[in-house]
Amino acid sequence: MGKKILVLTGSPLRGGNSDLLADALIRGAQASGHTAVKFEAGIKKIGGCTACDRCWEDGHACIEKDDFHELEPLLESCDVMVFCAPVYWMGFPAQMKAAIDKLYAYGGKGGLRPLAVKESALLLCGGDPTAPEYDYVSQGYQMIIEYLGWKDKGIVWQGGANETGSIAPAALQKAESLGKSL
Ligand SMILES: Cc1cc2nc3c(=O)[nH]c(=O)nc-3n(C[C@H](O)[C@H](O)[C@H](O)COP(=O)(O)O)c2cc1C
């Protein structure tokens, strides 16, 4: 049976380099019989966690009335979660980090309501051709999923992509192969 894959993207640029990586992974996943949905955290409006510790108080993971409410059912129904982002200042873009911070409602201290997600993958791009930030962001991702108890299925990163649409075709192929292998 096919898996349900959620691709959480972090770029505010629809059709940008990381978006192309996401689409390539989705093509591969669909070719293997999986279903895949993309949630564009970089375009949605999600505020940062306010540490109010009022998760689930009104039935939602987060009591703030923002677009995280749209993400909640997708998180709660997927088997695999893929993080896909451009590197911003050596890390994830703030819009995506806000969504990640709100995973606290599911797996933070106190283990509120663990997700059924079992596996995960990471797609990254950036302007610098080869630089420590890809390792740095990958390590952060590894620590996040280890904390959540998810298994890494693969990481694809591509540097040298400063202009929109300049993502290397080889990276798109790697992302598609990763999607197929999920
Ligand atoms: C605010 C900002 C910060 C960035 N920081 C980095 C960085 O730390 N390292 C890097 O290699 N590229 C950095 N970049 C370049 C982007 O990662 C790169 O252009 C990427 O391909 C954009 O992907 P997108 O088209 O999916 O948005 C930055 C771009 C912006 C707008």
Ligand as a Chemical Component Dictionary entry (heavy atoms), coordinates in Angstrom:
data_LIG
# 
_chem_comp.id                   LIG 
_chem_comp.type                 NON-POLYMER 
_chem_comp.pdbx_formal_charge   0 
_chem_comp.three_letter_code    LIG 
# 
loop_
_chem_comp_atom.comp_id 
_chem_comp_atom.atom_id 
_chem_comp_atom.alt_atom_id 
_chem_comp_atom.type_symbol 
_chem_comp_atom.charge 
_chem_comp_atom.model_Cartn_x 
_chem_comp_atom.model_Cartn_y 
_chem_comp_atom.model_Cartn_z 
_chem_comp_atom.pdbx_ordinal 
LIG C1  C1  C 0 17.194 35.760 3.457  1  
LIG C2  C2  C 0 18.071 34.852 2.663  2  
LIG C3  C3  C 0 19.129 34.187 3.299  3  
LIG C4  C4  C 0 19.925 33.314 2.595  4  
LIG N1  N1  N 0 20.946 32.661 3.258  5  
LIG C5  C5  C 0 21.712 31.765 2.587  6  
LIG C6  C6  C 0 22.748 31.048 3.258  7  
LIG O1  O1  O 0 22.961 31.172 4.459  8  
LIG N2  N2  N 0 23.481 30.162 2.540  9  
LIG C7  C7  C 0 23.256 29.956 1.199  10 
LIG O2  O2  O 0 23.961 29.135 0.598  11 
LIG N3  N3  N 0 22.265 30.615 0.534  12 
LIG C8  C8  C 0 21.496 31.516 1.197  13 
LIG N4  N4  N 0 20.493 32.185 0.543  14 
LIG C9  C9  C 0 20.233 31.883 -0.880 15 
LIG C10 C10 C 0 19.088 30.902 -1.065 16 
LIG O3  O3  O 0 19.203 29.779 -0.204 17 
LIG C11 C11 C 0 19.071 30.398 -2.518 18 
LIG O4  O4  O 0 18.897 31.482 -3.397 19 
LIG C12 C12 C 0 18.015 29.341 -2.761 20 
LIG O5  O5  O 0 18.260 28.673 -3.980 21 
LIG C13 C13 C 0 16.615 29.953 -2.824 22 
LIG O6  O6  O 0 15.682 28.896 -2.920 23 
LIG P1  P1  P 0 14.154 29.160 -3.342 24 
LIG O7  O7  O 0 14.156 29.569 -4.796 25 
LIG O8  O8  O 0 13.477 27.854 -3.132 26 
LIG O9  O9  O 0 13.622 30.221 -2.435 27 
LIG C14 C14 C 0 19.686 33.084 1.214  28 
LIG C15 C15 C 0 18.637 33.763 0.577  29 
LIG C16 C16 C 0 17.843 34.636 1.289  30 
LIG C17 C17 C 0 16.688 35.343 0.590  31 
# 
loop_
_chem_comp_bond.comp_id 
_chem_comp_bond.atom_id_1 
_chem_comp_bond.atom_id_2 
_chem_comp_bond.value_order 
_chem_comp_bond.pdbx_ordinal 
LIG C1  C2  SING 1  
LIG C2  C3  SING 2  
LIG C2  C16 DOUB 3  
LIG C3  C4  DOUB 4  
LIG C4  N1  SING 5  
LIG C4  C14 SING 6  
LIG N1  C5  DOUB 7  
LIG C5  C6  SING 8  
LIG C5  C8  SING 9  
LIG C6  O1  DOUB 10 
LIG C6  N2  SING 11 
LIG N2  C7  SING 12 
LIG C7  O2  DOUB 13 
LIG C7  N3  SING 14 
LIG N3  C8  DOUB 15 
LIG C8  N4  SING 16 
LIG N4  C9  SING 17 
LIG N4  C14 SING 18 
LIG C9  C10 SING 19 
LIG C10 O3  SING 20 
LIG C10 C11 SING 21 
LIG C11 O4  SING 22 
LIG C11 C12 SING 23 
LIG C12 O5  SING 24 
LIG C12 C13 SING 25 
LIG C13 O6  SING 26 
LIG O6  P1  SING 27 
LIG P1  O7  DOUB 28 
LIG P1  O8  SING 29 
LIG P1  O9  SING 30 
LIG C14 C15 DOUB 31 
LIG C15 C16 SING 32 
LIG C16 C17 SING 33 
# 
